[in-house]
Amino acid sequence: MKTNVRQPDDRCSQAKAFTLVEVIIALAIMSLMIGGIVSGYVVSALRAEWSAFSLAAHSLALQKLEQTRAAKWDPQGWPPVDELVSSNFPVTVDVVDVPISGTNILYATSTTTITSVSTTPPLRSIRVDTVWPFMQRGSFTNTIVTYRAPDQ
């Protein structure tokens, strides 16, 4: 009488199992993938934080620029008025408008520079530099430059 039951073969049982080398290689590949994913998230969060700080510093620079645009400059009026001079806009240190908790307050220094480009027609260049630190990566500068003619 013949049976259809197959006897275990040594070669067949060895081919179905993982070797220790295969398991170690799979763990190494998985560790590299997880490490890459985690470092990607960390870098992404760092860049998002830097972008938020840069936007807040840019807003400070725009605020200083709008102050210069609001200054009266009318050389044709009687008496002539000129409030658009650098001495009216001193260097300021302000708190950057980012969410804070505890002691992570960020300060930025804004410098306004006003230079005469032309006297005929009257034209001035306004430059606002806002310098702010970011962690241990040094200082960064947001700069805005525009031109302004006298009041009409």
Beta strands, then each sheet from edge to edge (+ up, - down):
strand 1: 73-74
strand 2: 81-82
strand 3: 92-95
strand 4: 107-119
strand 5: 122-133
strand 6: 139-148
sheet 1: 1+ 2-
sheet 2: 3+ 4- 5+ 6-
end
